[in-house]
Amino acid sequence: MFQSFQYEAIDGGGRVLTGRLDANHERDAQRTLEGQGLTVISIAAATVKAQSAKSGLFNRQRGPSVQDRILALKQLALLLKAGVPLVQGIGTLKNQAGHPILAEAFAGMEKRLRGGDTFTNALALAMPTLPPYVNQLAASGEAIGHLGQALDDAASQMAYDRQMRQDIRNALTYPAILITAGTTAVIFIFIVVVPRFSAMVANAKEPLPWISAVVIKTGMFLSTNKLLLLAVVGGLVWFAYSIFKSPTRQAQMREFLAGLPLIGVWLKEAEVARWASMLGTMLSNGVDLIKGLQLARDGVTLSSLRDKLDQASKLVRAGQSLSAAIGSQQAFSDTALSLIQVGEESGELPTMLKSLAALYEDTARQRMKQFLLFLEPAAILLIGIVVGGIVAAIMLAITSVNQVAL
């Protein structure tokens, strides 16, 4: 089924073209444009463009997302690598930016560049929310004349960081929903179902089984103290929200999770992968090792690992090799140290760091799967035991009152 796509592309003369194309799928539309000798900048379904235009007021009320900034850097990198002059490329993106704030940022960059400012300074002033390594990569690329490739690598690193965070968030979402739903069901049973059965056993002559007595007394307490229960639940929600909003508490929570048997190994390997990917990207774009270590260290979220990397950076500054400095801090595994050492000896440290990042990223995903294989059944089993225990306690109470033999 054909649908309409709007596109931006560069022709052989470096001119930016826009238009509309009908195709079965976005990939088919891109192949058609590439077959015409065009370099595609962006392509999207026309209906999506229309909806974006209609929701312009909403877009003005929120800042650009990480994905918006990544796309903007990717588009600028593609224009520069295609030979479009820097000021012209920024002017093009100023008119084609999908978010008003990004359009204003590109307009400010264009103005500063025409006034004689450097691109790195213009970028830092126009987009202050970008990670620090983006500005460092831009400065290095501008100095050696490979700005397009440097921006492309910066956008790729931002996408990598975003994907790592998304993987962790997605891995924890389903267990969190499962535990929340199970806890809600247990509370509902206690405050609604259990009190209805309490009247049936209130005049029992024989003492109830201890588990039945505990369940019924708990249900009656929660039923008569709903405000207290609501206050406790509200306090827990506030506590979770405060952790989400407070960087200090988030760091403390990450350190706690990093000390657990299974999830801790997963989080540490994900951090090492992020560090290696960031450092490899910066070194491959001409950033010096000391500056690259500082920026890569700032991208690590585990404070214990960050402190070790900080000490390793000081040792490198004092003259030690990177592998020896990291080995002295016992921050990485023997495999990681071997890859770094081979990279130093062969002069291919950026390549080996990216290989290390790929290795640990794959290992972290396997750890994540192992963690989920353990967590999900454990959560289901725990909820099942609690609910089953409540039902069993109620049935024991009823059969005890009516003297029914089981």
Secondary structure, 3 states (H helix, E strand, C coil): CCEEEEEEEECCCCCEEEEEEEECCHHHHHHHHHHCCCEEEEEEEHHHHHHHHHCHHHHHCCCCCHHHHHHHHHHHHHHHHCCCCHHHHHHHHHHHCCCHHHHHHHHHHHHHHHCCCCHHHHHHHHCCCCCHHHHHHHHHHHHHCCHHHHHHHHHHHHHHHHHHHHHHHHHHHHHHHHHHHHHHHHHHHHHHHHHHHHHHHCCCCCCCCHHHHHHHHHHHHHHHCHHHHHHHHHHHHHHHHHHHHCHHHHHHHHHHHHCCHHHHHHHHHHHHHHHHHHHHHHHHCCCCHHHHHHHHHHCCCCHHHHHHHHHHHHHHHCCCCHHHHHHHHCCCCHHHHHHHHHHHHHCCHHHHHHHHHHHHHHHHHHHHHHHHHHHHHHHHHHHHHHHHHHHHHHHHHHHHHCCCCC
